Structure formats: structure tokens, C-alpha cells
């Protein structure tokens, strides 16, 4: 219901991306994930991961690699991702440096 409103700029694309990812698996924008170590956050599975930054740009989100760096996984109050979690994480793609 929200996608047409975003297309007409009557709703926030960023809010849509977070809502979509919270309610779908695999996610589309890479907004949801877990810390997999004290140094690294990874998103849950993303559909067509090669185009994730394109989709993120369309809704005013930063590139996934930049977004992944905002998480403080070193914080001892943050639980690490459990391998038993049915939602598998995926490595953040590295931007093409060509």
C-alpha cells in the first residue's frame, strides 16, 4: 500500500524501506541484520544483492557498506547473531573499486 505513495512522494522512501525489510524475508534494502562478531554487522539475506545499493539510493539510504559501519558491535550489551537463527546473514558486498 505504501509503495505507490512513495512513488508520488507522499510517503517517506526511507520509512518504506525499513518497514518492507521488517516484514519480508528476504529483505530488499538491507536495513535489518545482526552483529556476527564484535567487529562486524551483517544484513539478513537480501533479494538481488547486486542491486541493493541502487534500491537504497532510490529511497535516500546510504550504500550498504557505509550503513554497516554505524553499528557498534563492540558494545557488550549487543547480542551476537546466533547460528540457530533461521534468518541467515550475508556478508556486506564491497563496493566495486574499479
Residue, then its C-alpha position, 0 to 999 in steps of 0.5 A: x500500500x505504501x509503495x505507490x505513495x512513495x512513488x508520488x512522494x507522499x510517503x517517506x522512501x526511507x520509512x518504506x524501506x525499513x518497514x518492507x525489510x521488517x516484514x519480508x524475508x528476504x529483505x530488499x534494502x538491507x536495513x535489518x541484520x545482526x552483529x556476527x562478531x564484535x567487529x562486524x554487522x551483517x544484513x539478513x539475506x537480501x533479494x538481488x544483492x547486486x542491486x541493493x545499493x541502487x534500491x537504497x539510493x532510490x529511497x535516500x539510504x546510504x550504500x550498504x557498506x557505509x550503513x554497516x559501519x554505524x553499528x557498534x558491535x563492540x558494545x557488550x550489551x549487543x547480542x551476537x547473531x546466533x547460528x540457530x537463527x533461521x534468518x541467515x546473514x550475508x556478508x556486506x558486498x564491497x563496493x566495486x573499486x574499479 
